[in-house]
């Protein structure tokens, strides 16, 4: 499911990152790194839904503390509605026994 922070970008990730502002991506990556307790990689429990084709297609993703790939899009988790994708994101989190991310201080 998806790719990790050492693999190259999959087709959905390349498309999603294509027109984004790199300064904003760097800012996001810094925030995700802190949220992930200063560790690089996928953030347990931090799933989201991303629209990959406006009004037509939504994909489940996981937030990832990595400048080159701030989210991991699961190519095998693509749906025709945001609601379906949200249900799947919640199912993945539950099946993996993950809770919402918390920063440890």
Secondary structure, 3 states (H helix, E strand, C coil): CCCCCCCCCCHHHHHHHCCCCHHHHHHHHHHHHHHCCCCCEEEEEEEEEEEEECCCEEEEEEEEECCCCCEEEEEEEEECCHHHHHHHHHHHHHHCCCCCCCCCC
